[in-house]
């Protein structure tokens, strides 16, 4: 801990000569190497501690510790007016505007723990225990003194009240920050207003954005006047211009358009097109409904969903949908509007290069250093493959009920016969590729049993059995802190390949009707590689169509030479 002392009379006289004043100089404590030039034209109230090399210039400070090498300049008021938990313990009404899924935030919150608190409301004992953990953490971190961490810069801000600021953070031109935490390396920019918030390590909130009762996770970015209320944003999410209300934004949730609204839903690895919208208020019982858009869903421009609704992972949604569909059993699909109806094309997104590009780009765009949220990026995994196995069974059942039907209806979505048949073929190809890939990784060991249902817990693939074991451990008091809960998720993550291998081996055995031999496993791996290559040929062809010269319209604008037009197109698109 740094050693502080009172200023000497000579130092007091010197800083007063530099235009500074204090409510009571005896309540101002400084580092041993303090020099008067560190305090210029400022007013100090209550208890103020000034670390080694810290500078306070033209600012009013009340009840704050200013860390080593920090700069506070041109701040109207940096003050802690009362005992505060600095945003820890604030309840955020995520997913449900009426508060039915309220998550208590704190500066170490992970996507996995937040998911438990939001989704497992049917376990009141577990919820009470998790909330008690957060309350205890908040109380342990409460103080009557605010703090600015080492080497942080607080410049040109107006009002900062009851905010704890970490090391190497920047607050530059913010309008009002109140009751919050700014994590290490975070950046809060011009005209930002934030209330009852946590900005985690490396978070970036800038350019007039407004945040109220939100958790902004590690390396997330809210920019260009984005407005968010009652929402959680996790790892690398990036939202600009638009609006979010009561959302659970899992890793890589992206919305860049002024006309886009995300409301009362769960998202992850998601992209919102221009003008995309949802509604959750049917006027009878209030804004109580929610929608869940599983990993990798995309909204096309103008897409609309009336909650409640649920789409399968990696579904592309186009058009308006008001019939409360549930297509969760059909990943990698297109969900389109046709003649006012919701039409599902199972597996159609497996032929799109866009889905492949997304899966490849996410790990490359991971800006985090701490990596608190556990994220699995694997394309071939038990969670998606399990859904596809169910999808194939469901499609066969539908077709068997009326083999000559031109279309079928599944949970408010219409599936045309041709799309059903094509979906079965696409899913089977993916299943072969996925089983081969998982059998090619990890090891067969009884210790890591991956059998049973798998879940996607806000970015982490994990068995339902393992999640229930964590919840039971919370109930019985075996896990008593959020860190201990997070560690259990991390332990599973470390051995993910072995669990996935176990699951794939058991599925392969059920398909064979016997325990697979070493040769069988080798055949499955080879078949998987062939299936993967065939799928990539399809998506590569889709990419080639997107990059073909048919798309060169409007390039080489002033040229009369086709070669120059082509060269301009290739140059701009980065093509050879």
N, C-alpha and C positions, 0 to 999 in steps of 0.2 A: 504493500500500500504506500502511495506517495506520502511524504511527510510535509505537513503544512504548518505555518507559523503566522502570527500577526505581523502586520506591516510596522516598520519602525516609524517614529515621528518624522524622520527625514524623508522616508519614502512617501508617507502620507502627504507631506507638504509638496513633494515633487509631483505627485499625480494630480494634486489639486491645481498646481501651476499649469498642468497640461489639460485642464478643463474638466476633470472628473470630480464627482462628488459621491457621497455615500450616506445612506440613512443612519448607519452607525459603523464607523471604520473598525471597531472591535469585532464586528461580525464578518469581516472580510479576512480570509486567510489565503496565504500565498505560498508558493514553493520556496525552498531555501535560496534558489538562484534568481528570484524575482528581480526585475528591473522596472523602474517607473514607466519606461517607454511601452510596456505591455498594456497600459491602461490609459486610453486617450479619449477625452471628451465623452465620458460615459457616466451613467448614474447607477449605483449599486444599492439594492434594497434587500433586507433580510440577510440570510447567510449566503455568502458567495465564496467559492474556492477557485483559485486560479492556478492551474498547473504550470509546470516548467515550459517556458517558451510560448505559452498561450497568449493571445492578444485580444483585447476587447476595445473596439473603436466605435465611437458615436452610437452607443447602444444602451438600452436600459435592461438591467439584469436583476432578477429577484429569485433567491433561493435556488441557485444552480451551481453545479460543479463544472468547470471548464477544463477539459482534459489537456494533457501535454501536447503542445504544438498546434492546438486548435486556434481557429480565427473566428471571432464574432464581430461582424462589422455592419453598421447601418441597419441594425435591427430595432424596430420600434419598441418591442417588448418581448423579452425571453424570460418567462416567469413561471414559477410553480406556486400557485396560490393556495394549494391545499394538499393534503395527503392524497397521493395518486397511485394507481396501478399501471398507468401509462398505456392504456388500451388493453392490457391483459385482463381477461375475464369478461370482456364485452360480449354480449349475446348478439349473434348475427342470424337474422331470419332467412337463411339460405333455402332455396328451392321452393319454399312455401311462404308466401307473403304474410300469412296469418301467424307465422311463428311456430308451426307444428314441427319443424325440423331445425330449430335454433341450435347453432354451434357456438360454443364459447371459444373465442380466439385467444391466442397467446403467442409470444414471439418465437416459440419453438414448434408451432403447429405444423404438422405434416399432412399431406393429402390423405394418407391412409387413416390417421386418427380422426381427421375431420369427416371422412366417409363413414366411419363407424358411428360417430355422433349424429350424422344426418340421416343415415339409412336404417339403423337398427333401433328405431323408436319402439318397436314391439318388445324390447327388453328393458323395462324401466329400471331394473336393478343395475344393469350395466351402464345405462345412461347416467344414473345418479352417481355411480362410482367415477365415471370419466369426468363428469362435471366437477365433482369434488376434487379430483386431481388438478384441474385447471384453476379452481378457486384457491387451492392451497398454493399453487405456483404463483398466482397473482398476488396473494397476500405476502408471500415470501419476498416478492420483488417490489412491494409497495414502499413508497418513501415520501417524505415531505420536501425532498430535494430532487430537482431535475438534474440531468447531466448531459454534457456534450463530450463525446469520445475523443480519443487522441487523434490529432491530425485532421479533424473534421473542419469544414468551412461552412459557416452560417453567415450568409452575405445578403444584404438588401431585402431581408424578410420583414414582414410587418408584425404579426402577432404569433408567437409560439408559446403555447400555454400547456403545461403538464405533458411535455413530450420528452421522452428519453431518446437521445441521439447516439448512435454507436460510433465506432472508430471509422475513420476515413470516409465518413458520410459527407454529402453536400446538400445544403438547403440554400437555394439561390433564387431569391425573389418571390418566395411563397407568400401568399396573402394571409392565410390563417391555418395554423396547425393546432389541434386541441385534443388532448387526451389520447396520446398515441406513442408508438415506438417507431423510430427510424433505424433500421438495422445497419450493420457494418457494410460500408461500401454502397449504401443506397443513395439515390439522388432524388431530391424533391425540388421541382423547378418553378418557373415563373407563373405567378397567379394561381398556384394550386391552393385549393381549400380542402382540408381533410379533418374529419372529426371521428373520434372513437375508432381508431384504426391501428393496424400493424403493417408496416412496410418492411418486409424481410430482407435478408442480405442480398445486396445487388439489385433490389427493386428500383424501378425508375418511374416516377410520377411527374408529369411535366405539362407545360403549356396550357394552363387554365383548367386542368382536369379537376373534377370535384368528386371526393370520396367520402362516403358517410357509412359508418359501421361496416367496415370491410377489412379483410385480410388480403394483402397483396404479396404473394409469395416470392420465393427466391428467383431473381432474374426476370420477374414479370415486368411488363411495361404498360402503363396507362398514359396515353398521350393525346395531344390535339383536342383538348376540351372534352375528353371522354367523361361521362358521368356514371358513377356506380354507387349503388346503395344496397346494403344488406347482402353483400356478395363475397364470395371466396374465390381467389385466383391463385392457381398453383403453377409450379415450375414452367418458366418460359412462355407463359401466356402473354399475348400482345394485343391490346385493344385500343383503338383510336376512334375519335370523332363521334361515335354512337353512344349507346346507353345500355346499362345493365341494371336489372333490379331483381334481387333475390335469386341469384344464380350460384350454382356450384360449378365453377370453371376449373375442371381438372387440367392436367398438364397440356400445354400447347393449344389452349383455346384462343382463337384468333378472330377478331372483328375489326375491320378497317374503315367502314363506310358510315357517313353521317346519318344515313337513313335506316340503319340497322338497329333493332332492339332485341336484346336477349333478356328474357324474363321467366322467372319461376321454372327453372329447369336445371338439369345436369348435363354438362358437356365435357368432352375431353378429346384432344387431338382434333379439334373442330374448327371449321372455317365458315364464317357467315358471309354470304353474298350480299350485294347491295340491295337495300330495301327488304331484307329478310325480317320476318316479324312472327311473333307468337302472341296468343291471347290466352289468359288463364281465368277469366272472370265470366261466368255464364249467368250472372245477375240473380241467380236464385239463392245460392249459398255463399256468395262472395268469392274473393280471389283465392280460392283454396286449391285449385288444380295445379298439376305439375306435368312436365314432359321430360322424358329422359332420352337423350340422343347419345347412343353408345359410342364408344371409341371410333374416331375416324369419320364421323358423319360430316356431311357438307350440305349447306344450303345454297342453292343456286340463287341468282338475282331474283328478287320478288317472291321467294318462297314464303309460305305462311303455314303455320301449324296451330290448330286449336287444341289446347290441352283439355284433358289428359291425352297423352300419346307416347308411343315408345317405338323407336326404330332400331333395327339390328346394326351391329358394328359396320363401319365403312359403307354406310348407305348414302347415296346422293339423292337429295330431296329437291324436287322441282315442282312448282305450281302450288295451288292452295289445297289444304287438307283439313276437313272439318268433321271427320267421322270417327275420330278417336281410335285410330288404328294401333295395332300392336304387331310389328313385324320383327320382333327381337330374335326370332328363330332363323331369320334369313339374313345373314351378314353379306356384305359386298353386293348389295342390291341397288337398283334404281327404284325410287318411289316417285311416280309422276302423276300429274293430274290429267285426266282425259275425259272429256264430256262431263265434267263436274264430279267424277269419281276418282278415288284413290286407286291407282293401278300399280302393282308391284311386279318388277322384273327380277326374279331371284338370281343372284350371282352375277348379274350383268356387269357390275363394277370390277369383276375379276379380269375383264378384257381391256380395262382402261389403264393407260400408262400413268394417268394422274394419280391413281391409288399407289402404284409402285413408287412414283416420284415422292409422294408424301412420306411413305414408310422409310425411304432412304434418306430423306432430308432431315427428319426429326433428330436423330442422334447427332448429326453434323451441326445442328443449330443449338445444341445444349450449351448455354452460356454459364451454367452454374459452377461454383467452386465447392460449396459445402455438400450439395446434392442430398438435401434432407428428404425430399420426396423420392420414394422408390419407384423406378420406372423400368418396365420391360419393353424393349423395342422389337422383340423378335416377331418377324412376319408369320412364321410357322410356330404355333403354340397350342396348348391344349384347349384354351378357352374358345378360340375361334373355330378350331377343328371340331370340337364337341358340338358347337352350334350347327356346323355344316352337316354333321352326322344326323342331327335331329331334323335339319331342313330336308335332307334326302328322304328320310322316313315320312315326314309330313307331306312332301310332294307326292310320294308314291301312294300314300293313303288317299289324298285328294283325287288323284287320277283313278285309283281303284274304285272309288265310289261311283264314278260315272265316266268310263273311259272315252266316251264320245262327246263329252261336254266341250263347248268352245271356250269356256272360261270357268273359273272357280272363285269362290269367295273365302278368304281366310282372315278372320278377325278384322273385318271392315275393309279389307284390301282385295281388289280384283286381280286375279292371276290368269292371264290368257294361256290357253293350252300349249301354244308353241313356246311361250316363255317358261312354262313349267318344265317341259321336256328339256329345253336348253339348260335350265338351271340345274337339273339333276346331273347332266354331263359336266358342267363347269365345277360343281361342288365335288364330284367324285375325283376329278383331276387334282383339285386342291388338296383333298384328303390324302391322296397318294403322296403328293409332294410333301405335305406336312408330316405325315408319319415317318417318311424316310428321313427328313431333316432332323426330327426329334430323336429318332433311333441312332442317328449319326453323331449325336452329342450326348454328353452325360454317361453314366454308368448304371448297370443293373445292381442295385443294392437294396436289401430289405429295409435299411434304415430310412430311406427316402421313398416313402410310398405315395405316389401321385395319383392313386386311384380315386374315383368318384368325381363329383362335379367340381369344375373350376370357376373362379370368379375373376372379374377385372375390378380391383379395388383402387379406383382413381389412378390408374396407370400401372398397377402391379398385378401380374397374373399369379394367382395363388389358389390352392385348393380350398373349397368351402370348409372342409374338415379342419384345416389349419386356422382359418378365421374363427371358427366356432371355438376352437381350443383357446385362442387369444381372448375371446369374449368371456369364456368360462373362467380363465385365469384372472381376469379383471373382477368378475363376480365374487370369487372366493378370496380375494385380497392377495393373490400371488404377485400380481402386477399392481404397483401402487403409484407409479409416476408415468407421465406421458412418454418419457424417455425409455422406460422399460417396455411399454407397449410398442413403440417404434422399433426397438431392438428385435422384438420377436418377428416383425415383418422383415427386417433386414436379414435375420438368420435364414429365413426361408429363401429370400432372394439370392443369397450366396450359393445355395444348392439348387437353384431353379432348374438347371439343365438335368440334374439327376431326377428330380421330381417329374419333369416333362418326359424324360426317357422312360420312367416307370409307367406313366400314363399311356404313352404310345405303345409300349410293349404289351400292356394288358389289352388295349383296343385291338392291336394286331392279332393277339392270341384269340380274341373273341371272333374276329373275322375268319381266322384260319380254322377255328374249332379245336385247337390244340396249342400246346406250348411251342412257340417258335424255336427252331434250332438256330445255331450260329449261321448256317447257310441261309435260312429263311430271313434272318435279320439283314444279311448282306444283300439278298434279293430285294428286300423292301427299300433299303437305302439306294440301291441302283435304280429301282423303279421311281423312287422319289426324285432323284436327280433328273431322270428323263422327263418326268411330269413337270418339274420346275422349268426345265429348258423349253418344253413345249408351251408352257404358259408365258414365258418370257418372249418367245417368238411372237405370240399374239399381242402382248403389250408393246413390244418393239414395233410391230406393224402399226399399231395405233399411234405410237410416237412419230413414226415416219409419215403417217398421213397428216399429223398435226404440223409437221415440219416440211411438208411438200411444197413445191412451187405453186400449187393451187392456192396456198395461203399467202402468196406474195403480193396480193392485191394491195395497192396504195404505197408500195415500196418503189424506190427509184423514181420519185415523184416527177422530177424534171427531165428524166432521161427518155430518149427515143430508142435506146439500145437495150434489147432484152438481156444481154449479158451484164450490162451495168445494173439493171433492175434486180437481176439475180444476185449480183455481188453485194448490192445494198442490203437485200433481204438476208443473205447469209451473214453479212457483217453485223447487222443489228441483232439478229437472233443468236449469234454466236455459233453458227453452224459451219461445217466444212463444205 
